Amino acid sequence: MTPRPIRVVDAHVHLWDPDNSDWYPYLSTVPHGAAGDPSRMYRKYDVRRYRSESEAWHVDKFVNVAAATGRNSIEETIALDRSAEADGGPHGIIGGLPPTGSIAESIEDLDRQMTAPRFRGVRPMGPSAPPVPEVEVLEALRDRNLVFELMARSDQLAPSAEQLEGVDGLQVVVEHTGWPRSGAPEEYAVWREGITALAELGPEVSCKLSGLAMPLQTMDASVLGPWIEHAIECFGVSRCLFASNFPVDATYGTFDDLYETFSAVTAGLDEESRDLLFASNAERIYRL
């Protein structure tokens, strides 16, 4: 068995309760006939359950990422921060950037979430939200020392890189290894081009190695490996960070299955490099 990392800082978790249908309406009904075991995603997921499922991996800290719909994602940030000390996490929170009627409203939403001490940045929320917001919003994130999490599919990666190029000093994290849509060779080719363009933006752009089980429908190291290895080749070990995307990726296996794959794919790296990937980079980027 591949030696496990000394510790883990999980950069992408979703704490949620399907009974809160106002915030998580999409969790109200478990789909039938879908790949994997969707019931492992469509369930209440709290800190206790997360700790139980990840207990073998020495998780020091974890980051919750917005999952409540639209403007509810702002209230989600506030609520999770309020309960974090008693619950034992999350240690950092990526909140929501829902569509608004103006740039000023978007910046007001940032400032409301900044009242939460564990708030560290945002991801765009809602199907109508473009991958990259207006430059004024990006500058507001930078000026507040907040992280922008890029939710862009493979074909959106290169155009997103062009939009982000002019905003110097902004900390950007590419979510879910660039969100490939499938494992098809032509998708991989488009994804490689986009990932390379984002990596070339410079040291303030990092790649979150997560979310691959969703499109690839497996946690097998031989399938996930080429995607992870290419991202690390482009960004380097100092700009990549592993994350579970639980309970979403739990559809295709356990936390142990996923982190055994991460561990196996990076088995040839030295201990310092593995600590960067599994823990230290997330601590630095999210100021944990």
ZADO-1210 file (C-alpha; in nm, 4 decimals, padded with zeros to 6 digits):
<atoms>
<atom x="00.0000" y="00.0000" z="00.0000" code="MET" pos="1"/>
<atom x="00.1221" y="00.3503" z="-00.0862" code="THR" pos="2"/>
<atom x="00.2258" y="00.5477" z="00.2254" code="PRO" pos="3"/>
<atom x="-00.0392" y="00.7986" z="00.3208" code="ARG" pos="4"/>
<atom x="00.0338" y="01.1709" z="00.3596" code="PRO" pos="5"/>
<atom x="00.1117" y="01.2870" z="00.7103" code="ILE" pos="6"/>
<atom x="-00.1899" y="01.5160" z="00.7137" code="ARG" pos="7"/>
<atom x="-00.4711" y="01.6495" z="00.4957" code="VAL" pos="8"/>
<atom x="-00.6328" y="01.9883" z="00.4523" code="VAL" pos="9"/>
<atom x="-00.9434" y="01.9254" z="00.2422" code="ASP" pos="10"/>
<atom x="-01.0059" y="02.2247" z="00.0161" code="ALA" pos="11"/>
<atom x="-01.3596" y="02.1403" z="-00.0993" code="HIS" pos="12"/>
<atom x="-01.6460" y="02.0038" z="00.1121" code="VAL" pos="13"/>
<atom x="-02.0218" y="02.0681" z="00.1003" code="HIS" pos="14"/>
<atom x="-02.2064" y="02.0663" z="00.4318" code="LEU" pos="15"/>
<atom x="-02.5797" y="02.0543" z="00.3614" code="TRP" pos="16"/>
<atom x="-02.9190" y="01.9244" z="00.4634" code="ASP" pos="17"/>
<atom x="-03.1699" y="01.8175" z="00.1948" code="PRO" pos="18"/>
<atom x="-03.4514" y="01.8970" z="00.4392" code="ASP" pos="19"/>
<atom x="-03.3656" y="02.2644" z="00.3881" code="ASN" pos="20"/>
<atom x="-03.5425" y="02.2697" z="00.0521" code="SER" pos="21"/>
<atom x="-03.5248" y="02.6486" z="00.0202" code="ASP" pos="22"/>
<atom x="-03.1468" y="02.6375" z="00.0104" code="TRP" pos="23"/>
<atom x="-03.0938" y="02.2968" z="-00.1561" code="TYR" pos="24"/>
<atom x="-03.3999" y="02.2228" z="-00.3739" code="PRO" pos="25"/>
<atom x="-03.1946" y="02.0061" z="-00.6071" code="TYR" pos="26"/>
<atom x="-03.1356" y="01.7546" z="-00.3255" code="LEU" pos="27"/>
<atom x="-03.5046" y="01.6898" z="-00.2620" code="SER" pos="28"/>
<atom x="-03.5306" y="01.3773" z="-00.4793" code="THR" pos="29"/>
<atom x="-03.2681" y="01.1065" z="-00.5321" code="VAL" pos="30"/>
<atom x="-03.2451" y="01.0371" z="-00.9075" code="PRO" pos="31"/>
<atom x="-03.3145" y="00.6815" z="-01.0168" code="HIS" pos="32"/>
<atom x="-03.1093" y="00.5046" z="-01.2805" code="GLY" pos="33"/>
<atom x="-02.8158" y="00.7432" z="-01.2494" code="ALA" pos="34"/>
<atom x="-02.4552" y="00.6204" z="-01.2487" code="ALA" pos="35"/>
<atom x="-02.2952" y="00.5236" z="-00.9202" code="GLY" pos="36"/>
<atom x="-02.4910" y="00.5546" z="-00.5955" code="ASP" pos="37"/>
<atom x="-02.6569" y="00.8993" z="-00.5915" code="PRO" pos="38"/>
<atom x="-02.7982" y="00.8387" z="-00.2432" code="SER" pos="39"/>
<atom x="-02.4475" y="00.9034" z="-00.1104" code="ARG" pos="40"/>
<atom x="-02.4719" y="01.2595" z="-00.2408" code="MET" pos="41"/>
<atom x="-02.8415" y="01.3229" z="-00.1715" code="TYR" pos="42"/>
<atom x="-02.8138" y="01.2999" z="00.2070" code="ARG" pos="43"/>
<atom x="-02.7537" y="01.5191" z="00.5064" code="LYS" pos="44"/>
<atom x="-02.3835" y="01.5907" z="00.5302" code="TYR" pos="45"/>
<atom x="-02.2568" y="01.7553" z="00.8460" code="ASP" pos="46"/>
<atom x="-01.9239" y="01.7846" z="01.0242" code="VAL" pos="47"/>
<atom x="-01.9811" y="01.4700" z="01.2276" code="ARG" pos="48"/>
<atom x="-02.0440" y="01.2595" z="00.9176" code="ARG" pos="49"/>
<atom x="-01.7524" y="01.4149" z="00.7309" code="TYR" pos="50"/>
<atom x="-01.5169" y="01.3435" z="01.0216" code="ARG" pos="51"/>
<atom x="-01.6398" y="00.9869" z="01.0432" code="SER" pos="52"/>
<atom x="-01.5788" y="00.9196" z="00.6752" code="GLU" pos="53"/>
<atom x="-01.2377" y="01.0894" z="00.6614" code="SER" pos="54"/>
<atom x="-01.1022" y="00.9774" z="00.9990" code="GLU" pos="55"/>
<atom x="-00.8263" y="00.7558" z="00.8556" code="ALA" pos="56"/>
<atom x="-00.6617" y="01.0485" z="00.6731" code="TRP" pos="57"/>
<atom x="-00.5638" y="01.2887" z="00.9527" code="HIS" pos="58"/>
<atom x="-00.7693" y="01.5804" z="00.8234" code="VAL" pos="59"/>
<atom x="-00.6461" y="01.8884" z="01.0107" code="ASP" pos="60"/>
<atom x="-00.8835" y="02.1394" z="00.8513" code="LYS" pos="61"/>
<atom x="-01.1365" y="02.1665" z="00.5730" code="PHE" pos="62"/>
<atom x="-01.2986" y="02.4339" z="00.3558" code="VAL" pos="63"/>
<atom x="-01.6720" y="02.4472" z="00.2894" code="ASN" pos="64"/>
<atom x="-01.7684" y="02.5641" z="-00.0590" code="VAL" pos="65"/>
<atom x="-02.1020" y="02.7304" z="-00.1324" code="ALA" pos="66"/>
<atom x="-02.3796" y="02.4998" z="-00.2472" code="ALA" pos="67"/>
<atom x="-02.6992" y="02.6819" z="-00.1489" code="ALA" pos="68"/>
<atom x="-02.8857" y="02.8266" z="-00.4443" code="THR" pos="69"/>
<atom x="-02.8548" y="03.1886" z="-00.5515" code="GLY" pos="70"/>
<atom x="-02.8616" y="03.4448" z="-00.2739" code="ARG" pos="71"/>
<atom x="-02.9080" y="03.1677" z="-00.0184" code="ASN" pos="72"/>
<atom x="-02.5357" y="03.1026" z="-00.0632" code="SER" pos="73"/>
<atom x="-02.4668" y="03.4307" z="00.1175" code="ILE" pos="74"/>
<atom x="-02.6770" y="03.3272" z="00.4161" code="GLU" pos="75"/>
<atom x="-02.5094" y="02.9851" z="00.4052" code="GLU" pos="76"/>
<atom x="-02.1730" y="03.1551" z="00.4608" code="THR" pos="77"/>
<atom x="-02.3028" y="03.3440" z="00.7633" code="ILE" pos="78"/>
<atom x="-02.4737" y="03.0390" z="00.9155" code="ALA" pos="79"/>
<atom x="-02.1781" y="02.8043" z="00.8732" code="LEU" pos="80"/>
<atom x="-01.9389" y="03.0564" z="01.0197" code="ASP" pos="81"/>
<atom x="-02.1675" y="03.1059" z="01.3188" code="ARG" pos="82"/>
<atom x="-02.1737" y="02.7336" z="01.3996" code="SER" pos="83"/>
<atom x="-01.8162" y="02.6449" z="01.3007" code="ALA" pos="84"/>
<atom x="-01.6525" y="02.6771" z="01.6412" code="GLU" pos="85"/>
<atom x="-01.9059" y="02.4539" z="01.8142" code="ALA" pos="86"/>
<atom x="-01.9127" y="02.2033" z="01.5270" code="ASP" pos="87"/>
<atom x="-01.5360" y="02.1810" z="01.4757" code="GLY" pos="88"/>
<atom x="-01.5420" y="02.3263" z="01.1272" code="GLY" pos="89"/>
<atom x="-01.5371" y="02.4445" z="00.8611" code="PRO" pos="90"/>
<atom x="-01.2100" y="02.6298" z="00.9052" code="HIS" pos="91"/>
<atom x="-01.2513" y="02.8323" z="00.5868" code="GLY" pos="92"/>
<atom x="-01.5576" y="02.9169" z="00.3772" code="ILE" pos="93"/>
<atom x="-01.5894" y="02.9887" z="00.0066" code="ILE" pos="94"/>
<atom x="-01.9160" y="03.1759" z="-00.0221" code="GLY" pos="95"/>
<atom x="-02.1439" y="03.2591" z="-00.3096" code="GLY" pos="96"/>
<atom x="-02.1354" y="03.5253" z="-00.5806" code="LEU" pos="97"/>
<atom x="-02.4955" y="03.5152" z="-00.7081" code="PRO" pos="98"/>
<atom x="-02.6151" y="03.7193" z="-01.0061" code="PRO" pos="99"/>
<atom x="-02.7224" y="04.0721" z="-00.9132" code="THR" pos="100"/>
<atom x="-02.8574" y="04.3800" z="-01.0832" code="GLY" pos="101"/>
<atom x="-02.5359" y="04.5757" z="-01.0560" code="SER" pos="102"/>
<atom x="-02.1659" y="04.5628" z="-00.9753" code="ILE" pos="103"/>
<atom x="-02.2321" y="04.7616" z="-00.6591" code="ALA" pos="104"/>
<atom x="-02.4748" y="04.4930" z="-00.5353" code="GLU" pos="105"/>
<atom x="-02.2183" y="04.2210" z="-00.6015" code="SER" pos="106"/>
<atom x="-01.9609" y="04.4101" z="-00.3972" code="ILE" pos="107"/>
<atom x="-02.2166" y="04.4590" z="-00.1178" code="GLU" pos="108"/>
<atom x="-02.2632" y="04.0808" z="-00.1147" code="ASP" pos="109"/>
<atom x="-01.8882" y="04.0378" z="-00.0695" code="LEU" pos="110"/>
<atom x="-01.8849" y="04.2810" z="00.2188" code="ASP" pos="111"/>
<atom x="-02.1775" y="04.1114" z="00.3923" code="ARG" pos="112"/>
<atom x="-01.9944" y="03.7813" z="00.3814" code="GLN" pos="113"/>
<atom x="-01.6780" y="03.9459" z="00.5102" code="MET" pos="114"/>
<atom x="-01.8554" y="03.9824" z="00.8449" code="THR" pos="115"/>
<atom x="-01.7941" y="03.6060" z="00.8773" code="ALA" pos="116"/>
<atom x="-01.4355" y="03.5596" z="01.0081" code="PRO" pos="117"/>
<atom x="-01.3873" y="03.2304" z="00.8180" code="ARG" pos="118"/>
<atom x="-01.4968" y="03.3733" z="00.4824" code="PHE" pos="119"/>
<atom x="-01.2137" y="03.3429" z="00.2303" code="ARG" pos="120"/>
<atom x="-01.3622" y="03.3984" z="-00.1158" code="GLY" pos="121"/>
<atom x="-01.6442" y="03.3212" z="-00.3572" code="VAL" pos="122"/>
<atom x="-01.7582" y="03.1058" z="-00.6439" code="ARG" pos="123"/>
<atom x="-02.0240" y="03.2212" z="-00.8960" code="PRO" pos="124"/>
<atom x="-02.3694" y="03.0807" z="-00.8169" code="MET" pos="125"/>
<atom x="-02.6610" y="03.0094" z="-01.0468" code="GLY" pos="126"/>
<atom x="-02.6971" y="02.8747" z="-01.4018" code="PRO" pos="127"/>
<atom x="-02.7032" y="03.2270" z="-01.5475" code="SER" pos="128"/>
<atom x="-02.3788" y="03.3322" z="-01.3817" code="ALA" pos="129"/>
<atom x="-02.0844" y="03.3614" z="-01.6245" code="PRO" pos="130"/>
<atom x="-01.7608" y="03.1851" z="-01.5249" code="PRO" pos="131"/>
<atom x="-01.5805" y="03.5175" z="-01.4772" code="VAL" pos="132"/>
<atom x="-01.7584" y="03.8242" z="-01.3343" code="PRO" pos="133"/>
<atom x="-01.6979" y="04.1867" z="-01.4275" code="GLU" pos="134"/>
<atom x="-01.3451" y="04.3151" z="-01.3818" code="VAL" pos="135"/>
<atom x="-01.4629" y="04.5537" z="-01.1091" code="GLU" pos="136"/>
<atom x="-01.5830" y="04.2575" z="-00.9029" code="VAL" pos="137"/>
<atom x="-01.2544" y="04.0761" z="-00.9559" code="LEU" pos="138"/>
<atom x="-01.0679" y="04.3869" z="-00.8429" code="GLU" pos="139"/>
<atom x="-01.2908" y="04.4096" z="-00.5344" code="ALA" pos="140"/>
<atom x="-01.2010" y="04.0504" z="-00.4498" code="LEU" pos="141"/>
<atom x="-00.8319" y="04.1247" z="-00.4910" code="ARG" pos="142"/>
<atom x="-00.8500" y="04.4408" z="-00.2829" code="ASP" pos="143"/>
<atom x="-01.0180" y="04.2445" z="-00.0001" code="ARG" pos="144"/>
<atom x="-00.7616" y="03.9635" z="-00.0153" code="ASN" pos="145"/>
<atom x="-01.0335" y="03.7194" z="-00.1211" code="LEU" pos="146"/>
<atom x="-01.0029" y="03.4130" z="-00.3444" code="VAL" pos="147"/>
<atom x="-01.1920" y="03.3821" z="-00.6723" code="PHE" pos="148"/>
<atom x="-01.2888" y="03.0219" z="-00.7486" code="GLU" pos="149"/>
<atom x="-01.3247" y="02.9642" z="-01.1213" code="LEU" pos="150"/>
<atom x="-01.6128" y="02.7335" z="-01.2162" code="MET" pos="151"/>
<atom x="-01.5490" y="02.6814" z="-01.5872" code="ALA" pos="152"/>
<atom x="-01.5913" y="02.3783" z="-01.8096" code="ARG" pos="153"/>
<atom x="-01.3157" y="02.2612" z="-02.0428" code="SER" pos="154"/>
<atom x="-01.4279" y="02.4775" z="-02.3346" code="ASP" pos="155"/>
<atom x="-01.4500" y="02.7829" z="-02.1063" code="GLN" pos="156"/>
<atom x="-01.1027" y="02.7551" z="-01.9566" code="LEU" pos="157"/>
<atom x="-00.9039" y="02.9321" z="-02.2282" code="ALA" pos="158"/>
<atom x="-01.1546" y="03.2214" z="-02.2629" code="PRO" pos="159"/>
<atom x="-01.1572" y="03.2536" z="-01.8821" code="SER" pos="160"/>
<atom x="-00.7787" y="03.2790" z="-01.8825" code="ALA" pos="161"/>
<atom x="-00.8030" y="03.5735" z="-02.1247" code="GLU" pos="162"/>
<atom x="-01.0541" y="03.7501" z="-01.8980" code="GLN" pos="163"/>
<atom x="-00.8442" y="03.6967" z="-01.5861" code="LEU" pos="164"/>
<atom x="-00.5169" y="03.8007" z="-01.7433" code="GLU" pos="165"/>
<atom x="-00.5466" y="04.1724" z="-01.6692" code="GLY" pos="166"/>
<atom x="-00.6297" y="04.1468" z="-01.2977" code="VAL" pos="167"/>
<atom x="-00.2897" y="04.1377" z="-01.1302" code="ASP" pos="168"/>
<atom x="-00.2670" y="04.0186" z="-00.7722" code="GLY" pos="169"/>
<atom x="-00.5939" y="03.8241" z="-00.7637" code="LEU" pos="170"/>
<atom x="-00.5745" y="03.4798" z="-00.6032" code="GLN" pos="171"/>
<atom x="-00.7573" y="03.2387" z="-00.8374" code="VAL" pos="172"/>
<atom x="-00.8339" y="02.8725" z="-00.7753" code="VAL" pos="173"/>
<atom x="-00.9454" y="02.6635" z="-01.0724" code="VAL" pos="174"/>
<atom x="-01.2163" y="02.4375" z="-00.9336" code="GLU" pos="175"/>
<atom x="-01.2460" y="02.0638" z="-00.9933" code="HIS" pos="176"/>
<atom x="-00.9378" y="02.0220" z="-01.2115" code="THR" pos="177"/>
<atom x="-01.0994" y="02.2429" z="-01.4752" code="GLY" pos="178"/>
<atom x="-01.4416" y="02.0711" z="-01.4784" code="TRP" pos="179"/>
<atom x="-01.3992" y="01.8307" z="-01.7725" code="PRO" pos="180"/>
<atom x="-01.7350" y="01.7182" z="-01.9111" code="ARG" pos="181"/>
<atom x="-01.6315" y="01.3618" z="-01.9960" code="SER" pos="182"/>
<atom x="-01.3310" y="01.1372" z="-02.0370" code="GLY" pos="183"/>
<atom x="-01.3453" y="01.1450" z="-02.4169" code="ALA" pos="184"/>
<atom x="-01.0126" y="01.2024" z="-02.5985" code="PRO" pos="185"/>
<atom x="-01.1431" y="01.5162" z="-02.7686" code="GLU" pos="186"/>
<atom x="-01.2536" y="01.6562" z="-02.4314" code="GLU" pos="187"/>
<atom x="-00.9121" y="01.5818" z="-02.2858" code="TYR" pos="188"/>
<atom x="-00.7481" y="01.7744" z="-02.5721" code="ALA" pos="189"/>
<atom x="-00.9658" y="02.0835" z="-02.5155" code="VAL" pos="190"/>
<atom x="-00.9110" y="02.0590" z="-02.1403" code="TRP" pos="191"/>
<atom x="-00.5311" y="02.0347" z="-02.1761" code="ARG" pos="192"/>
<atom x="-00.5249" y="02.3533" z="-02.3829" code="GLU" pos="193"/>
<atom x="-00.7358" y="02.5420" z="-02.1283" code="GLY" pos="194"/>
<atom x="-00.5463" y="02.4179" z="-01.8248" code="ILE" pos="195"/>
<atom x="-00.2184" y="02.5181" z="-01.9867" code="THR" pos="196"/>
<atom x="-00.3508" y="02.8694" z="-02.0573" code="ALA" pos="197"/>
<atom x="-00.4612" y="02.9160" z="-01.6970" code="LEU" pos="198"/>
<atom x="-00.1331" y="02.7856" z="-01.5565" code="ALA" pos="199"/>
<atom x="00.0563" y="03.0343" z="-01.7711" code="GLU" pos="200"/>
<atom x="-00.1180" y="03.3272" z="-01.5987" code="LEU" pos="201"/>
<atom x="00.1331" y="03.3012" z="-01.3164" code="GLY" pos="202"/>
<atom x="00.1860" y="03.2106" z="-00.9522" code="PRO" pos="203"/>
<atom x="-00.1431" y="03.3489" z="-00.8185" code="GLU" pos="204"/>
<atom x="-00.3493" y="03.0937" z="-01.0143" code="VAL" pos="205"/>
<atom x="-00.3782" y="02.7471" z="-00.8593" code="SER" pos="206"/>
<atom x="-00.5620" y="02.4283" z="-00.9501" code="CYS" pos="207"/>
<atom x="-00.7858" y="02.2346" z="-00.7126" code="LYS" pos="208"/>
<atom x="-00.7411" y="01.8648" z="-00.7910" code="LEU" pos="209"/>
<atom x="-01.0945" y="01.7490" z="-00.7239" code="SER" pos="210"/>
<atom x="-01.4266" y="01.6710" z="-00.8857" code="GLY" pos="211"/>
<atom x="-01.2959" y="01.4239" z="-01.1443" code="LEU" pos="212"/>
<atom x="-01.5179" y="01.1408" z="-01.0244" code="ALA" pos="213"/>
<atom x="-01.8224" y="01.3354" z="-01.1457" code="MET" pos="214"/>
<atom x="-01.7460" y="01.3268" z="-01.5207" code="PRO" pos="215"/>
<atom x="-01.5267" y="01.0154" z="-01.5206" code="LEU" pos="216"/>
<atom x="-01.7652" y="00.8143" z="-01.2977" code="GLN" pos="217"/>
<atom x="-01.4860" y="00.6366" z="-01.1138" code="THR" pos="218"/>
<atom x="-01.2144" y="00.6905" z="-00.8564" code="MET" pos="219"/>
<atom x="-00.9735" y="00.4512" z="-01.0244" code="ASP" pos="220"/>
<atom x="-00.6168" y="00.5828" z="-01.0238" code="ALA" pos="221"/>
<atom x="-00.5534" y="00.4682" z="-01.3808" code="SER" pos="222"/>
<atom x="-00.8424" y="00.6869" z="-01.5010" code="VAL" pos="223"/>
<atom x="-00.7929" y="00.9948" z="-01.2820" code="LEU" pos="224"/>
<atom x="-00.4132" y="00.9798" z="-01.3003" code="GLY" pos="225"/>
<atom x="-00.3542" y="01.1395" z="-01.6439" code="PRO" pos="226"/>
<atom x="-00.5696" y="01.4402" z="-01.5563" code="TRP" pos="227"/>
<atom x="-00.4063" y="01.4910" z="-01.2155" code="ILE" pos="228"/>
<atom x="-00.0553" y="01.4399" z="-01.3510" code="GLU" pos="229"/>
<atom x="-00.1011" y="01.6883" z="-01.6350" code="HIS" pos="230"/>
<atom x="-00.2414" y="01.9522" z="-01.4005" code="ALA" pos="231"/>
<atom x="00.0564" y="01.9076" z="-01.1675" code="ILE" pos="232"/>
<atom x="00.2924" y="01.9233" z="-01.4655" code="GLU" pos="233"/>
<atom x="00.1372" y="02.2566" z="-01.5721" code="CYS" pos="234"/>
<atom x="00.0954" y="02.4241" z="-01.2325" code="PHE" pos="235"/>
<atom x="00.3689" y="02.2527" z="-01.0323" code="GLY" pos="236"/>
<atom x="00.3326" y="02.1083" z="-00.6838" code="VAL" pos="237"/>
<atom x="00.3329" y="02.4576" z="-00.5306" code="SER" pos="238"/>
<atom x="00.0087" y="02.5517" z="-00.7098" code="ARG" pos="239"/>
<atom x="-00.2050" y="02.2372" z="-00.6849" code="CYS" pos="240"/>
<atom x="-00.4181" y="02.1180" z="-00.3948" code="LEU" pos="241"/>
<atom x="-00.6194" y="01.8029" z="-00.3395" code="PHE" pos="242"/>
<atom x="-00.9824" y="01.8165" z="-00.2275" code="ALA" pos="243"/>
<atom x="-01.2582" y="01.5624" z="-00.1789" code="SER" pos="244"/>
<atom x="-01.5693" y="01.7346" z="-00.3197" code="ASN" pos="245"/>
<atom x="-01.7638" y="01.5258" z="-00.0694" code="PHE" pos="246"/>
<atom x="-02.0386" y="01.4230" z="-00.0570" code="PRO" pos="247"/>
<atom x="-02.0785" y="01.4809" z="-00.4335" code="VAL" pos="248"/>
<atom x="-01.7934" y="01.2536" z="-00.5402" code="ASP" pos="249"/>
<atom x="-01.9093" y="00.9998" z="-00.2810" code="ALA" pos="250"/>
<atom x="-02.1486" y="00.8903" z="-00.5569" code="THR" pos="251"/>
<atom x="-01.8577" y="00.6901" z="-00.6987" code="TYR" pos="252"/>
<atom x="-01.6792" y="00.5651" z="-00.3878" code="GLY" pos="253"/>
<atom x="-01.5648" y="00.6329" z="-00.0358" code="THR" pos="254"/>
<atom x="-01.3329" y="00.8973" z="00.1027" code="PHE" pos="255"/>
<atom x="-01.0762" y="00.6191" z="00.1471" code="ASP" pos="256"/>
<atom x="-01.1113" y="00.5201" z="-00.2194" code="ASP" pos="257"/>
<atom x="-01.0559" y="00.8762" z="-00.3375" code="LEU" pos="258"/>
<atom x="-00.7598" y="00.9587" z="-00.1160" code="TYR" pos="259"/>
<atom x="-00.5972" y="00.6219" z="-00.1863" code="GLU" pos="260"/>
<atom x="-00.6075" y="00.7264" z="-00.5521" code="THR" pos="261"/>
<atom x="-00.4592" y="01.0685" z="-00.4764" code="PHE" pos="262"/>
<atom x="-00.1911" y="00.8984" z="-00.2707" code="SER" pos="263"/>
<atom x="-00.1128" y="00.6400" z="-00.5389" code="ALA" pos="264"/>
<atom x="-00.0891" y="00.8981" z="-00.8200" code="VAL" pos="265"/>
<atom x="00.1629" y="01.1026" z="-00.6173" code="THR" pos="266"/>
<atom x="00.3555" y="00.8099" z="-00.4692" code="ALA" pos="267"/>
<atom x="00.6703" y="00.9029" z="-00.6614" code="GLY" pos="268"/>
<atom x="00.6930" y="01.2523" z="-00.5125" code="LEU" pos="269"/>
<atom x="00.8973" y="01.3425" z="-00.2073" code="ASP" pos="270"/>
<atom x="00.7362" y="01.4077" z="00.1298" code="GLU" pos="271"/>
<atom x="00.7613" y="01.7864" z="00.1026" code="GLU" pos="272"/>
<atom x="00.5860" y="01.7899" z="-00.2354" code="SER" pos="273"/>
<atom x="00.3106" y="01.5645" z="-00.1103" code="ARG" pos="274"/>
<atom x="00.2544" y="01.7857" z="00.1934" code="ASP" pos="275"/>
<atom x="00.2121" y="02.0837" z="-00.0387" code="LEU" pos="276"/>
<atom x="-00.0489" y="01.8970" z="-00.2433" code="LEU" pos="277"/>
<atom x="-00.2371" y="01.7412" z="00.0470" code="PHE" pos="278"/>
<atom x="-00.2220" y="02.0228" z="00.3031" code="ALA" pos="279"/>
<atom x="00.0164" y="02.3200" z="00.2916" code="SER" pos="280"/>
<atom x="-00.1026" y="02.4833" z="-00.0304" code="ASN" pos="281"/>
<atom x="-00.4629" y="02.4846" z="00.0929" code="ALA" pos="282"/>
<atom x="-00.3513" y="02.6337" z="00.4248" code="GLU" pos="283"/>
<atom x="-00.1679" y="02.9116" z="00.2432" code="ARG" pos="284"/>
<atom x="-00.4327" y="02.9931" z="-00.0164" code="ILE" pos="285"/>
<atom x="-00.7242" y="02.9907" z="00.2260" code="TYR" pos="286"/>
<atom x="-00.5290" y="03.1395" z="00.5194" code="ARG" pos="287"/>
<atom x="-00.6218" y="02.8555" z="00.7566" code="LEU" pos="288"/>
</atoms>
